[in-house]
Amino acid sequence: MDKQQEFALRTVEERDVRFIRLWFTDVLGTLKSVAIAPAELEAAFEEGLGFDGSAVEGLTRVSEDDMIVKPDPSTFQILPWRGGPQGTARMFCDVLTPDGEPSLGDPRHVLKQALAKAKEKGFTFYVHPEIEFYLFEKQDDWSQTPTPIDEGGYFDHVPRSPGMDFRRATVNMLEQMGISVEYSHHEAGPGQNEIDLR
């Protein structure tokens, strides 16, 4: 067992984590999740967790349905919004075939291969992600057109807008998870917001 696995197991016990979410994506980027109990974590590190790959978009054909998700302990994180007593942690997973080989339909594997090829050719991969989203007033009848929470524009300071508080809370959560935030601001459209990651 490596040090990252030991750290995850120790943290789960010390922080009274009750659920560990194993995350991976299909080929379209849709997040998939399965929760395991703390007692199953060591086995998940060693053997992975079997699942029906034919039920996940783009992963495998029905005739090759057995697949394995194996958690990557370097991605272990307690979810701040599920922290406290009996909290929840998460790890991203690699998707493997039953013989332990990386699945060709696993986006993480495809990215790792692409990064390795780029490095061989002398390229360095940089990414600067940003999260853009709209916030709307709460309404009971969603058959009506949603109303943006404000009429602000690009970089506008919108006093008393819940958008500012929402961005602040989101930035705090991201930073609690070790995700560096460069800045956040109101975007061009009504109710439109942006958070830029480092």
Number of C-alpha atoms within 10 A of each C-alpha: 8 8 10 14 19 13 14 21 18 12 16 24 13 9 16 16 21 17 21 24 22 23 19 23 21 19 16 10 10 11 10 13 16 14 15 16 12 18 13 13 20 15 12 19 17 12 14 22 21 17 15 14 25 16 13 18 15 14 22 20 13 11 8 13 17 16 23 24 27 24 26 18 20 13 12 23 20 23 18 16 10 13 14 13 10 13 18 23 24 22 21 22 23 21 30 23 18 16 8 14 10 18 21 15 19 20 19 20 16 15 11 11 12 13 15 14 12 13 12 10 9 9 11 10 9 6 7 8 11 15 10 14 12 15 17 16 12 11 11 7 8 8 7 8 9 13 14 17 17 20 14 20 17 14 13 12 12 14 10 9 14 16 22 17 11 13 18 15 12 14 21 16 15 16 14 15 14 10 13 14 16 12 13 20 20 25 19 15 14 18 22 22 24 19 21 16 18 12
